[in-house]
Amino acid sequence: MDKTIVQQIALENGQKLTIKDLSRKISTDAYQVVMEANIDVDVVPGLFASQIMGNTPFESILKKVGTPARFKKRVERNFIMADEKEAVFQNLVDTFNTTLVSYLSKPDFPAKLVMKLFRE
């Protein structure tokens, strides 16, 4: 496992959430604390219900979005003292897990993510 990966969660919708610690030292005793969460969604025809795609052909979606489609959330805190780094990082992870994991686990999240990326 990559040393920056601190958590991997198998979501109820079949996706895998990966949480990484991308923190870095910015001075002798301070850090930029960075938590990044990713989900890579394989873009395949079975992912979509017809009402989500509308009249858009699957090939058009695949050509524009590519596969895998990536959800990425990055949260940063700057100038965190070295002795507080781990607690601040753990708070970022706990807050993310409490507030977003249930949403990311919904059955229609992968298809909605792909369609959002397609529209952008």
C-alpha positions as CSV (number, residue, x, y, z in Angstrom):
1,M,0.0,0.0,0.0
2,D,1.2,3.5,-0.8
3,K,2.6,5.1,2.3
4,T,0.4,8.2,1.8
5,I,-2.8,6.1,1.9
6,V,-4.3,6.1,5.4
7,Q,-7.7,4.6,4.7
8,Q,-9.5,2.7,2.0
9,I,-13.3,2.2,2.3
10,A,-15.4,-0.2,0.3
11,L,-18.6,1.8,-0.3
12,E,-22.1,0.3,-0.5
13,N,-22.4,1.2,-4.1
14,G,-19.4,-0.9,-5.1
15,Q,-16.9,2.0,-5.3
16,K,-13.6,2.3,-3.3
17,L,-12.8,5.5,-1.4
18,T,-9.1,6.2,-0.8
19,I,-8.0,8.7,1.7
20,K,-4.4,10.0,1.6
21,D,-2.2,12.1,3.8
22,L,-0.4,14.5,1.5
23,S,0.9,16.8,4.3
24,R,4.2,18.4,4.0
25,K,6.6,20.3,6.3
26,I,6.7,24.0,5.5
27,S,9.1,25.2,8.2
28,T,11.1,23.8,11.1
29,D,8.1,23.2,13.3
30,A,5.0,23.7,11.1
31,Y,3.1,21.7,8.4
32,Q,0.6,22.2,5.7
33,V,-1.8,19.4,6.6
34,V,-3.5,18.0,3.5
35,M,-6.1,15.2,3.3
36,E,-7.2,14.0,-0.2
37,A,-10.1,11.7,-0.8
38,N,-10.5,9.9,-4.2
39,I,-12.9,7.6,-5.9
40,D,-12.2,6.3,-9.4
41,V,-15.4,5.3,-11.2
42,D,-15.1,3.0,-14.2
43,V,-17.3,4.5,-16.9
44,V,-19.2,1.5,-18.3
45,P,-22.7,1.3,-19.9
46,G,-24.2,-0.6,-16.9
47,L,-23.4,2.4,-14.6
48,F,-26.3,4.5,-16.0
49,A,-30.0,4.4,-15.6
50,S,-31.7,5.9,-18.7
51,Q,-33.2,8.8,-16.8
52,I,-29.7,9.9,-15.7
53,M,-28.3,9.9,-19.2
54,G,-31.3,11.4,-20.9
55,N,-30.8,11.4,-24.7
56,T,-27.0,11.5,-24.4
57,P,-25.3,8.5,-26.2
58,F,-22.9,6.5,-23.9
59,E,-20.1,6.9,-26.4
60,S,-20.3,10.7,-26.2
61,I,-20.0,10.5,-22.4
62,L,-17.1,8.1,-22.5
63,K,-15.3,10.2,-25.2
64,K,-15.6,13.4,-23.1
65,V,-15.1,12.1,-19.6
66,G,-12.9,9.1,-20.2
67,T,-12.4,6.2,-17.8
68,P,-12.0,6.1,-14.9
69,A,-13.8,9.3,-13.9
70,R,-12.4,10.7,-10.7
71,F,-14.0,12.2,-7.6
72,K,-11.5,14.2,-5.7
73,K,-11.9,16.2,-2.5
74,R,-8.9,18.0,-1.0
75,V,-8.9,19.7,2.4
76,E,-5.9,21.7,3.6
77,R,-4.9,23.5,6.8
78,N,-1.8,25.7,6.8
79,F,0.8,26.5,9.5
80,I,-0.1,23.6,11.8
81,M,2.4,23.1,14.6
82,A,4.3,19.7,14.4
83,D,2.9,18.5,17.7
84,E,-0.7,19.1,16.4
85,K,-0.3,17.7,12.9
86,E,-1.7,14.2,13.6
87,A,-4.7,15.4,15.5
88,V,-5.6,18.0,12.9
89,F,-5.2,15.4,10.1
90,Q,-7.4,12.9,12.0
91,N,-10.0,15.6,12.5
92,L,-10.1,16.2,8.8
93,V,-10.6,12.5,8.1
94,D,-13.3,12.1,10.8
95,T,-15.2,15.2,9.5
96,F,-15.0,13.9,5.9
97,N,-16.2,10.4,7.0
98,T,-19.0,11.8,9.0
99,T,-20.3,14.3,6.5
100,L,-19.6,12.8,3.0
101,V,-19.3,9.0,3.1
102,S,-23.0,8.4,3.3
103,Y,-23.6,10.6,0.2
104,L,-20.7,9.0,-1.7
105,S,-22.2,5.6,-0.9
106,K,-25.5,6.2,-2.6
107,P,-26.3,3.9,-5.4
108,D,-26.6,6.7,-8.0
109,F,-23.5,8.6,-7.0
110,P,-21.2,7.1,-9.6
111,A,-23.5,7.9,-12.5
112,K,-24.3,11.4,-11.2
113,L,-20.5,12.1,-10.8
114,V,-19.9,11.0,-14.4
115,M,-22.8,13.1,-15.8
116,K,-21.6,16.2,-13.7
117,L,-18.1,15.8,-15.2
118,F,-19.7,15.4,-18.7
119,R,-21.6,18.6,-18.3
120,E,-18.6,20.6,-17.1
